Amino acid sequence: MDESTLLQILGIITLILISAFFSGSETGLTAVSKAKIYKLKMGGDKRADLVTRLRMDKDALIGTLLLGNNAVNILASALATSLAIRLYGDPGVVYSTIMMTVLVLVFGEVLPKTYAFYNAEKTSLYVAMPMLFFVKILSPITKLVQIMVDAFMGLLGMSKKNADTLTATEELRGAIEMHHREGGVVKRERDMLGSVLDLAKTEVGEIMVHRKKMLTVNIDQPPSKLIAQLLSKNHSRIPVWKDSPDNITGILHTKSLLKLMQKKSGKIKTGDIVKLVTPPWFVPETNTLSNQLLQFRKKRTHMAIVVDEYGDLVGLVTLEDILEEIVGQINDEHDQAPTSQVKKYKSGQIEVDGEMTIRDLNRQMDWNLPDDDATTVAGLVIHESETIPVVGQKFSFHNFTFKVVKRKDNQITRVAILPRKKEKANG
């Protein structure tokens, strides 16, 4: 073997190794977790900072990777073809094509990409510095190429501005769902994490205690009767009203009342109780839960009265209501044993209270019923049917069949739901 042949063979091997470097770098830098790199960067890892800089300028990075990879692959193929023709004549073109396809595919693409995929963090940190060097050196060429690409995209009516991008919240939600499907996150934890992400888009009006279910007391009634009512309700804070139940005048803390009773040996007048009432805090029903939670912390209070856009009473919300949106129902020793709002049948059909929220139903049954236009199951049936249905009526929408089981006046109190797939199987 003469010196020229040896140099060509060494050149081909070197170019394939460089191709492997670019291929592995591409996979490592794109597959590595942004969260891991950010954590390493905050810990002072300079290589992680380089990875972040490379990923921030995606056009330059992709352009450099493609330019470098294609250039070395084409050059390696050209050298191999030249060598094969010199050794075997015209058939050498076929031999070099077969040989280089195998070498580039196995050693220049699949092998380095596979390694980088399963060792993305290690690979990205290792190649960060040399890749930054190549990005800077090849930047004039990659910028020219990018200008040409942008021009052709413009002619075709395409634009990078219209590219599909995910928000940080969507990425987190997708990662949580993926780990749940793969068994890394149990359903309870998935629901909790998902609820935390939902705080910014869920409004107070969706979780509040409706005015019809509010436990309130009349401040004008005799002290003995008022105290008896407070002790029977097992709540630490009770809204009080005057003249009309819709006229909430303040919040009475039972702990303060008990201290007063002890101080005055139980001899309390209405005026004494009135002095204990703190001014009510009114909040709009459109307030998001994340904002409401922040306000609860700032004001150091646990209860707020919810009003609509006209200032009319619609309900109340407490700190516990928001916490229960995250961790689920919280019961203490005074609460009744919790009962499931969902009654399940072997046929796959379930029955739920009409006032059950769609979000709670989705979490419990792992469904995806929409809650954009209605908050409760009854509200969803009314919205979709565009009527107040009577008992026994059935409706099919969103791949479910809904049947009104009970109704009180104009309020749907009980609904049966059957997934369409189960319905077909039963039929």
C-alpha positions as CSV (number, residue, x, y, z in Angstrom):
1,M,0.0,0.0,0.0
2,D,1.6,3.3,-1.1
3,E,1.7,6.5,1.0
4,S,-1.1,8.2,-1.1
5,T,-3.5,5.4,-0.5
6,L,-2.8,5.3,3.2
7,L,-3.3,9.0,3.5
8,Q,-6.7,8.8,1.7
9,I,-7.8,6.0,4.0
10,L,-6.7,7.9,7.1
11,G,-8.5,11.0,5.7
12,I,-11.8,9.0,5.2
13,I,-11.6,7.6,8.8
14,T,-10.9,11.1,10.2
15,L,-13.9,12.6,8.3
16,I,-16.2,9.8,9.5
17,L,-15.1,10.5,13.1
18,I,-15.8,14.2,12.5
19,S,-19.2,13.3,11.1
20,A,-19.9,11.2,14.2
21,F,-19.0,14.2,16.3
22,F,-21.5,16.5,14.6
23,S,-24.2,13.8,14.6
24,G,-23.7,13.1,18.4
25,S,-23.6,16.8,19.1
26,E,-26.9,17.4,17.3
27,T,-28.7,14.7,19.3
28,G,-27.0,15.6,22.6
29,L,-27.7,19.3,22.4
30,T,-31.3,18.9,21.3
31,A,-32.3,16.0,23.5
32,V,-30.8,17.2,26.8
33,S,-33.3,18.3,29.4
34,K,-33.4,22.1,29.7
35,A,-34.2,21.7,33.4
36,K,-31.1,19.7,34.1
37,I,-28.9,22.1,32.2
38,Y,-30.4,25.1,34.0
39,K,-29.8,23.4,37.4
40,L,-26.2,22.7,36.5
41,K,-25.8,26.3,35.3
42,M,-27.2,27.7,38.6
43,G,-24.7,25.4,40.3
44,G,-21.8,27.2,38.5
45,D,-21.1,24.7,35.7
46,K,-19.5,26.7,32.9
47,R,-20.1,24.0,30.3
48,A,-23.8,24.1,31.1
49,D,-23.7,27.9,30.5
50,L,-22.2,27.2,27.0
51,V,-25.0,24.6,26.3
52,T,-27.6,27.2,27.2
53,R,-25.9,29.8,24.9
54,L,-25.8,27.3,22.0
55,R,-29.5,26.3,22.5
56,M,-30.6,30.0,22.6
57,D,-29.4,30.6,19.0
58,K,-31.1,27.6,17.4
59,D,-30.7,28.9,13.8
60,A,-26.9,29.2,14.2
61,L,-26.6,25.8,16.0
62,I,-28.7,23.9,13.4
63,G,-27.0,25.6,10.5
64,T,-23.5,24.7,11.9
65,L,-24.5,21.1,12.6
66,L,-25.9,20.5,9.2
67,L,-23.2,22.3,7.3
68,G,-20.4,20.5,9.2
69,N,-22.1,17.1,8.9
70,N,-22.9,17.3,5.2
71,A,-19.5,18.8,4.3
72,V,-17.5,16.0,5.9
73,N,-19.8,13.3,4.6
74,I,-19.6,14.6,1.1
75,L,-15.8,15.0,1.3
76,A,-15.4,11.5,2.8
77,S,-17.5,10.0,-0.1
78,A,-15.5,11.9,-2.6
79,L,-12.2,10.6,-1.3
80,A,-13.6,7.1,-1.1
81,T,-14.8,7.2,-4.7
82,S,-11.5,8.6,-5.9
83,L,-9.6,5.8,-4.1
84,A,-12.0,3.1,-5.3
85,I,-11.8,4.2,-8.9
86,R,-8.0,4.2,-8.7
87,L,-7.9,0.7,-7.2
88,Y,-10.8,-1.0,-9.1
89,G,-11.6,1.2,-12.1
90,D,-15.2,2.2,-13.0
91,P,-16.8,-0.5,-10.7
92,G,-15.1,1.3,-7.8
93,V,-18.0,3.8,-7.9
94,V,-20.4,1.1,-6.8
95,Y,-18.0,-0.3,-4.2
96,S,-17.4,3.1,-2.7
97,T,-21.1,3.9,-2.6
98,I,-21.9,0.7,-0.8
99,M,-19.0,1.0,1.6
100,M,-19.5,4.7,2.5
101,T,-23.3,4.2,3.0
102,V,-22.6,1.5,5.6
103,L,-19.7,3.4,7.3
104,V,-21.5,6.7,7.4
105,L,-24.8,5.2,8.5
106,V,-23.4,3.0,11.2
107,F,-20.4,5.0,12.5
108,G,-21.3,8.5,11.4
109,E,-25.0,8.6,12.2
110,V,-26.7,5.7,14.1
111,L,-23.9,4.9,16.6
112,P,-23.1,8.4,17.8
113,K,-26.8,9.5,17.8
114,T,-27.8,6.4,19.8
115,Y,-25.0,7.0,22.4
116,A,-25.9,10.7,22.6
117,F,-29.6,10.0,23.0
118,Y,-29.1,7.8,26.1
119,N,-26.3,10.1,27.4
120,A,-27.6,13.5,26.4
121,E,-26.4,15.4,29.4
122,K,-22.9,14.1,29.3
123,T,-22.6,14.5,25.5
124,S,-24.0,18.0,25.5
125,L,-21.5,19.2,28.2
126,Y,-18.6,17.5,26.4
127,V,-19.3,18.9,23.0
128,A,-20.4,22.4,24.1
129,M,-17.0,24.1,23.8
130,P,-15.9,22.7,20.5
131,M,-19.4,23.3,19.0
132,L,-19.3,27.0,20.1
133,F,-16.0,27.3,18.3
134,F,-17.5,25.8,15.1
135,V,-20.5,28.1,15.4
136,K,-18.3,31.2,15.5
137,I,-16.0,30.0,12.7
138,L,-18.8,29.0,10.4
139,S,-21.2,31.8,11.2
140,P,-20.6,33.8,8.0
141,I,-21.6,30.8,5.9
142,T,-24.5,29.7,8.1
143,K,-25.9,33.3,8.2
144,L,-25.8,33.4,4.4
145,V,-27.5,30.0,4.2
146,Q,-30.2,31.2,6.7
147,I,-30.9,34.3,4.6
148,M,-31.4,32.0,1.5
149,V,-33.7,29.7,3.5
150,D,-35.8,32.6,4.9
151,A,-36.2,34.0,1.4
152,F,-37.4,30.6,0.0
153,M,-39.8,30.2,3.0
154,G,-41.2,33.6,2.3
155,L,-41.8,32.7,-1.4
156,L,-43.7,29.6,-0.2
157,G,-45.7,31.6,2.3
158,M,-44.1,30.1,5.3
159,S,-42.7,31.9,8.3
160,K,-40.8,31.0,11.5
161,K,-43.1,33.3,13.4
162,N,-46.0,30.9,12.8
163,A,-44.0,28.0,14.2
164,D,-45.7,25.8,16.8
165,T,-44.3,26.6,20.2
166,L,-45.2,25.4,23.7
167,T,-45.4,27.6,26.8
168,A,-43.5,26.5,29.9
169,T,-46.8,25.5,31.5
170,E,-47.7,23.3,28.5
171,E,-44.3,21.7,28.6
172,L,-44.7,20.9,32.3
173,R,-48.2,19.6,31.8
174,G,-47.0,17.4,28.9
175,A,-44.0,16.1,30.9
176,I,-46.3,15.2,33.9
177,E,-48.8,13.4,31.7
178,M,-46.0,11.5,29.9
179,H,-44.4,10.3,33.2
180,H,-47.9,9.3,34.4
181,R,-48.5,7.2,31.3
182,E,-45.1,5.6,31.7
183,G,-45.8,4.8,35.4
184,G,-43.4,7.3,36.8
185,V,-46.1,9.5,38.4
186,V,-49.2,8.1,40.1
187,K,-52.6,9.6,39.3
188,R,-52.9,11.4,42.7
189,E,-49.6,13.1,42.2
190,R,-50.5,13.9,38.5
191,D,-53.7,15.5,39.6
192,M,-52.0,17.6,42.3
193,L,-49.3,18.8,39.9
194,G,-51.9,19.6,37.2
195,S,-54.0,21.5,39.7
196,V,-51.1,23.7,40.7
197,L,-50.7,24.6,37.0
198,D,-54.4,25.2,36.7
199,L,-54.4,27.9,39.5
200,A,-53.5,30.6,37.0
201,K,-56.4,29.9,34.7
202,T,-59.1,28.7,37.1
203,E,-61.4,31.5,38.5
204,V,-62.8,31.8,42.0
205,G,-66.3,31.5,40.6
206,E,-65.5,27.9,39.6
207,I,-64.7,26.6,43.1
208,M,-66.6,29.0,45.5
209,V,-69.4,28.0,47.8
210,H,-72.5,29.2,46.1
211,R,-74.7,31.7,48.0
212,K,-77.5,29.1,48.2
213,K,-75.1,26.8,50.3
214,M,-73.4,29.5,52.3
215,L,-73.7,29.1,56.1
216,T,-74.5,32.6,57.5
217,V,-76.1,34.0,60.6
218,N,-78.4,37.0,61.3
219,I,-76.5,39.4,63.6
220,D,-79.8,41.0,64.8
221,Q,-81.1,37.8,66.5
222,P,-80.9,37.2,70.3
223,P,-77.3,36.4,71.4
224,S,-78.3,32.9,72.8
225,K,-79.8,31.9,69.5
226,L,-76.9,33.3,67.5
227,I,-74.4,31.5,69.7
228,A,-76.3,28.2,69.4
229,Q,-76.2,28.5,65.6
230,L,-72.5,29.2,65.5
231,L,-71.7,26.2,67.7
232,S,-73.8,24.0,65.6
233,K,-72.1,24.9,62.3
234,N,-68.6,23.7,63.2
235,H,-66.9,26.5,61.3
236,S,-64.2,28.9,62.6
237,R,-65.5,31.9,60.6
238,I,-69.1,32.7,59.8
239,P,-70.4,35.5,57.5
240,V,-73.1,37.6,59.3
241,W,-75.9,39.5,57.6
242,K,-78.3,42.3,58.6
243,D,-81.8,42.8,57.2
244,S,-81.2,40.4,54.3
245,P,-79.1,37.3,53.8
246,D,-77.6,38.9,50.7
247,N,-76.4,41.9,52.8
248,I,-73.2,40.4,54.3
249,T,-72.0,43.0,56.9
250,G,-68.9,41.1,58.2
251,I,-67.2,38.0,59.4
252,L,-67.5,36.6,62.9
253,H,-64.6,34.5,64.2
254,T,-65.9,31.9,66.7
255,K,-62.7,31.9,68.6
256,S,-63.1,35.6,69.4
257,L,-66.7,34.9,70.5
258,L,-65.6,32.1,72.9
259,K,-63.0,34.4,74.5
260,L,-65.7,37.0,75.0
261,M,-68.0,34.4,76.5
262,Q,-65.3,33.3,78.9
263,K,-64.5,36.9,79.8
264,K,-68.1,37.9,80.5
265,S,-69.2,34.5,82.0
266,G,-71.6,33.9,79.2
267,K,-73.5,37.2,79.7
268,I,-73.3,38.7,76.3
269,K,-75.3,41.3,74.5
270,T,-75.9,41.8,70.8
271,G,-73.8,44.9,70.9
272,D,-70.8,42.9,72.3
273,I,-71.0,40.5,69.4
274,V,-71.3,43.3,66.8
275,K,-67.9,44.6,68.1
276,L,-66.3,41.3,67.2
277,V,-67.4,41.3,63.6
278,T,-64.6,42.2,61.2
279,P,-65.4,44.0,57.9
280,P,-66.1,41.6,55.0
281,W,-63.6,41.3,52.1
282,F,-65.3,41.3,48.7
283,V,-63.5,39.8,45.7
284,P,-64.7,39.4,42.1
285,E,-65.7,36.0,40.9
286,T,-63.3,36.4,37.9
287,N,-60.3,36.4,40.2
288,T,-57.9,33.6,39.4
289,L,-57.0,31.1,42.1
290,S,-53.3,32.0,41.9
291,N,-54.0,35.7,42.4
292,Q,-56.6,34.9,45.2
293,L,-54.1,32.7,47.0
294,L,-51.5,35.5,46.9
295,Q,-54.0,37.9,48.2
296,F,-55.0,35.6,51.1
297,R,-51.3,35.5,52.1
298,K,-50.9,39.3,51.8
299,K,-54.0,40.1,53.8
300,R,-53.4,37.2,56.3
301,T,-57.0,36.2,56.1
302,H,-58.8,32.9,55.1
303,M,-62.2,34.0,53.8
304,A,-63.5,36.3,51.1
305,I,-67.0,37.1,49.9
306,V,-67.4,36.7,46.2
307,V,-69.5,39.2,44.1
308,D,-70.3,39.4,40.4
309,E,-69.7,42.3,38.0
310,Y,-72.7,44.1,39.5
311,G,-71.5,43.8,43.0
312,D,-74.2,41.2,44.0
313,L,-73.4,38.4,46.3
314,V,-72.7,35.1,44.5
315,G,-70.8,33.0,47.1
316,L,-67.7,32.8,49.3
317,V,-64.3,31.4,49.0
318,T,-61.8,30.3,51.6
319,L,-58.1,29.4,51.7
320,E,-59.1,25.8,52.3
321,D,-61.2,25.8,49.1
322,I,-58.1,26.7,47.1
323,L,-55.9,24.1,48.9
324,E,-58.5,21.4,48.3
325,E,-58.3,22.2,44.6
326,I,-54.7,21.1,44.8
327,V,-54.6,18.2,47.3
328,G,-58.3,17.1,47.3
329,Q,-60.9,17.1,50.0
330,I,-59.7,18.0,53.4
331,N,-61.8,16.7,56.3
332,D,-61.3,17.2,60.0
333,E,-62.7,15.4,63.1
334,H,-65.9,17.5,62.9
335,D,-66.7,16.8,59.2
336,Q,-69.0,14.0,58.2
337,A,-67.3,11.0,56.6
338,P,-66.7,11.9,52.9
339,T,-69.0,10.3,50.4
340,S,-68.2,9.9,46.7
341,Q,-70.1,12.1,44.3
342,V,-69.8,9.4,41.7
343,K,-71.8,6.2,41.8
344,K,-70.4,3.6,39.4
345,Y,-72.2,0.6,37.8
346,K,-70.8,-2.5,36.2
347,S,-72.1,-1.4,32.8
348,G,-69.7,1.5,32.8
349,Q,-72.4,4.0,33.5
350,I,-72.0,6.4,36.4
351,E,-74.4,8.7,38.3
352,V,-73.2,12.1,39.6
353,D,-74.7,15.1,41.4
354,G,-75.6,17.8,38.9
355,E,-73.6,20.3,40.9
356,M,-70.4,18.3,40.7
357,T,-67.8,20.3,38.9
358,I,-66.5,19.0,35.5
359,R,-63.0,19.4,36.7
360,D,-63.6,17.1,39.7
361,L,-65.3,14.6,37.4
362,N,-62.5,14.7,34.9
363,R,-59.9,14.1,37.6
364,Q,-61.8,11.3,39.3
365,M,-62.7,9.5,36.1
366,D,-59.6,10.5,34.0
367,W,-61.9,12.1,31.4
368,N,-61.5,15.2,29.3
369,L,-64.9,16.8,29.3
370,P,-64.7,20.5,28.4
371,D,-65.2,23.1,31.1
372,D,-64.8,26.3,29.1
373,D,-68.6,27.1,28.8
374,A,-69.9,25.4,32.0
375,T,-68.5,24.7,35.4
376,T,-70.8,21.8,36.6
377,V,-72.2,18.7,35.0
378,A,-75.7,20.1,35.1
379,G,-74.4,23.3,33.5
380,L,-72.7,21.3,30.7
381,V,-76.0,19.4,29.9
382,I,-77.9,22.6,29.8
383,H,-75.3,24.4,27.7
384,E,-75.1,21.6,25.1
385,S,-78.8,20.8,25.0
386,E,-79.7,24.5,24.9
387,T,-82.7,23.8,27.1
388,I,-83.8,22.8,30.6
389,P,-84.3,19.1,30.0
390,V,-86.9,17.0,31.9
391,V,-86.2,13.7,33.7
392,G,-85.5,10.9,31.4
393,Q,-84.2,12.9,28.5
394,K,-80.9,11.8,26.9
395,F,-78.3,13.7,25.0
396,S,-75.1,12.6,23.3
397,F,-72.1,14.9,23.0
398,H,-68.3,14.8,23.5
399,N,-68.5,10.9,23.1
400,F,-70.7,10.5,26.1
401,T,-74.4,9.9,26.6
402,F,-76.0,12.1,29.4
403,K,-79.4,11.2,31.0
404,V,-81.2,13.4,33.4
405,V,-82.1,11.3,36.4
406,K,-83.5,13.9,38.9
407,R,-84.6,17.5,38.6
408,K,-85.8,19.9,41.3
409,D,-87.7,22.9,39.8
410,N,-85.4,24.1,37.1
411,Q,-82.3,22.6,38.7
412,I,-80.8,19.3,37.4
413,T,-79.8,17.4,40.6
414,R,-78.7,14.0,39.2
415,V,-77.2,12.9,35.9
416,A,-76.3,9.5,34.5
417,I,-73.3,9.4,32.2
418,L,-72.2,6.6,29.9
419,P,-69.1,6.7,27.5
420,R,-70.2,6.1,23.9
421,K,-67.8,3.1,23.5
422,K,-69.4,1.4,26.5
423,E,-72.8,2.2,25.2
424,K,-72.1,0.5,21.9
425,A,-70.7,-2.5,23.7
426,N,-73.7,-2.8,25.9
427,G,-76.0,-2.4,22.9
